[in-house]
Amino acid sequence: MGGSAGGALAAAVSNGGGLGLVGGGLGDREWLERELALLRAATTKPWGVGFLTWGVDPGAVAWTLDQGPAAVMLSFGDPGPYAKSVRDAGVTLIVQVNDAESARRAVDLGADVIVAQGSDAGGHSGRDAIGTLSVVPSVVDVVGSTPVLAAGGIVDGRGLAAALALGAGGALIGTRFQASHEALVPPAVSEALLAAGGADTERNRVLDVARGSRWPAGYLGRTLRNSFLEEWRGREADPGVQQAYRDDPGAAPVWAGQAVGLISTLEPAQDLVASIAGGAEAVLESLIGMRHGLDPV
């Protein structure tokens, strides 16, 4: 959620009892300064910042560590160049991975928390299409006592309860909070998310190439389908793709996970935290009741 998870959204999540993460992306310093100022003004709870490891500005990471985050999350790429500085600063190191092998390396680098992201997720994920239901237990099995968060296709309490059943200690949730009052997205994006179903999403590289993004070829982005994608799918190498993108005002990607069809309303982010946690608790209590032959709660 680089660029759309700003200070207001992160503060609301933290105030609700979660850990709000500012989507720091590649580390635009001006953007970070503005959003962290908004965050500090809105919460005294712990918060963190996430970065795209493959291209983040090293100076932005160092500057962020001086701002008092509780956690820094590194995603997509080798966390090695930054892991030691995060840990030396006494900041919790969260590393997102897409497979068990990367999880082992993250633990070796000293990750305090591992995020196991499945291909159900909105936005970018690994090229190998390993779904959340499969990747989470495979990561849990290799990281020992290191806590694991599940990511990808989780938008409500049922999804969180399922993640806990897979051995995760919690969940990292994106698309549901993209459809919140505090997310930094245009109204048209919010409307598109509420109107979409899971079958309306697709993992592709076309939109990265068309918009001249620096995302490495090893990652695909899950977006809502649009007419531009339908026309240019599989034609990334066509020299006219970038000009066609610039000429099409409806071509911009709308990042969304496969569970987007379960989202029907825009909500305050703080309320969403309580709703998701309460929903998971109800599911687990129901399952416990069924196990003991009681009426479901």
N, C-alpha and C positions, 0 to 999 in steps of 0.2 A: 504493500500500500504506500510505496514511496510517493510523496507529494500529496497524497489525499488523507493520510493519517497525520494531521497536524497537532498543534498544541492543545486545542480545545477538545478534540476527540480523545487524545491520550489522557488528558486530565479527567475527563468524564469517566473513562474506563477505570482509572485508578480510584477515583472517588466512589465508584460502585463496588470496589473490592477486588478488581482485577489488577493486572499490571499493564498500564497503558504504554504503548510504544509509539513514538514519533517515527514516521517513515522517512528516514534521512536520505534514502537513495544513494546517490553518488557524493553526497556531502556538500551541497550548495550552502556556503557559509551564511550568506545573507538570509536565506530561507530559514536555516536552523536558528539563527539568532532571533528572528521574529517569532517563530513558533515556540521556542523554548521559553521566551519571555511570556507568551500567552499561557503556556502550561504552568509556569511557576506562579503566575497570578491567580490561577484557578484551582490549584491543589497543593497540599502539603504531603500528599501520599507518595510512595515510591513510584518512579517512572523509568522508562528506558528509551533508547534510540536504536533503530535498526538500520544497517547499511548493506549495500550491495558490494560484496567483497571483491568481485572481479574488477571494479573500477573506481572504488571510492577514493576520494582525496585523502591521503594520509594525514594532512594537516587538520582536516575536519574531524577525524577520529580523535586526534590528540586534543583538539580544542573541546570536543564534547566531553571527554573524560574529565576535564577541569570544571565542568558545569554541574557536577554532582549527580549523575544518573545512578540509579540502583543497578541497572543492567545495560549491556550493549549486546545487540544481536547481530551476528554476521551470517549472511546468506549468499549462496551461489558463488562458489569459488573457493580458493584455498584460504582458510582462516589463519594459517600460520603466521603471516607477516604482522598480524594485529593481536593475536591471542595473548602473547606475553605482556604487552603494554596494558591490555584491559585487566588482566589478572593482577599485574603489579600496582595498578591504581586501586585495587580493592573492590573492583566492580564485577558483578556477576556476569560471566561470559555465557551467552546463549548462542549455540551454533545450529543452524538449520541444515538438514541433510535430506537426501532423497533415496538413500540405500544404506545397507548395513555396513558396507566397507567404509564409506565416508563417515559413518557414526563412530567406527573404531578409531579412525584418525582423529576425529574431534575430541574424543575422550583422551587420547594420547597427548593432545595439545593442552589439556586441562579444562575442557568445557565443563561448566557447572550444570548446564541444562542442555539437552538435545531436543531439537524440534524435528520430528519425523514427518516430512511433508509428502503426501501422496499426489498423484496426478489429477485427482478430483479438484484440486485447488484452483482458485481463480488467479489470474496473473501467471507468472512464470513458474515453471517446475522443470525437473530433469527431463531429458529427452526420452529416457526409458519410461514407458507408461506403467508405473507400478502404483496401483490404487492404494488409498489410505488404509483400507481394511487389511491389505497384505503387508505394506511397508512398516506400519507401526509395530506389530509384534515381532517382525524380523529385527527391528532396531532395538526394541526392548530386550530381546534375547542376547544381544552382544554388548550392551553397555554397562552391565553390572548394576551397581547401585546408583548410577547417574540418572536423575529424573528425566523422563521423556514427556514431551508435549506432542499431541497429535495435531496435524494440520491438513486441511483439505476436505471440503464437503461437510463441514460442521457448522450449523447455523442455529441450533436449538438444543434444549436439554437432552433430547433423545440422542443426538450426535455426541454430546459430551459424555453421556452415560455409556455409549458404545465405546468411546475412546478409553474410558476407565476400565471397561471390561477387557479391552485388548492389552492392558497393562500400563497404559499411559497414566501420568499423574495429573493430567489436565489437558487443555487444548489451546492452540493458537488460532484465533478466528479472524478472518479477513472480510469476506464478502458480506456477512451479516452486518458488520460495522461500516462497510462502505454504504449501506443503505440505512444510515442514521442521520439525525439532524446535524451532527457536528462534522461529518466527513466533508472534506474540501473537494466536492464534485459539483458540476453544474446540475441544475434541476432536470435537464434532459437525461442525464445519466441515472439519476435516482428513478425517474419514470421508467427507463428501460429495464432497470433491475427488477422493479416491481411487476413489470409486464412479462418477464421472461420465464421460461421453464428450463429445466436441466438439459433438455434436448436441443436448446437454442445455443449452447456453448460448444466451443471447438478449440482444440489446441492447434496453434499454427505459428509459423515464422513469417508469414507474408506481411503482416502489419508491422513487424519490427523492421524488416527490410524496406518497406514502402516509406516509413516515416524517418528513415535514416538513423535508427536507433543503434547504439553501440553494443546492445546485448550480444554476447557470444553465441555462435551457432549451436552450442550444446544445450541450449535452453529453449523451450517452446512456451508460448504464452496462451493461456486459456482466456478467450474473450467471447462475448456474444457475437453471433454471426451477423453480418451486414452485407449489403449489396456489393460493396467493394471487395470483400473477402470472397464472395461467390464468384465474382468476375476474374479475380487474380489468383485464386488458389492454385498452387503448383507452378506459378509463373514468376516466382521471385527474381529469377535471373533476367527477366525482360528489362531492358534499359529504360522503358517508359513507365515503370511502376511507380517511381517516386514522383514524377510529374503528375501522373494520374491521381495519386494520393493528395497532392497539394490542390488539385482542382476539384476534389470531392469533399464538400463540407460534412458529409455524413460518414466519412471513412474512419474517423478516429476510433481506436479500440475502447470498448467498454469491458473492463476486466471483471470476470465473474466465475465463481466456482460452480460445480455441477449441482449443488444443492440450492441454487438461486431460486428454483421454483417453489421452495418452501418459504420464501420471503414475500409477504404481502403488504407490509406496512413500513413506513418510516417511523423510527422510534428514537427517543433520546438514548444516547449510548449508555448512560448510567443505569437506566431502566433495563436495557438489554442484558447487562451483566447479571442483574438480579433475576431476570426472567430465565436466562439460560441455566444459571446455577440452581434455581428453584425447580426448574423442569427436570434437570438431571437427578436431583434429590428425590423427586416424586417417582421417577422411573425406577430408581434403585430400591426405594421403599416398596414399590409394587412387586418387584422381582423377589425381594426378601419375603414378602407376604405370601407369594405364590409358592416359594420353596418350602415354607412351613405350613402349607395347606390352609392359609388364611385368605380372606377376601382381599383382593388388591386394594391398596390405599388409593 
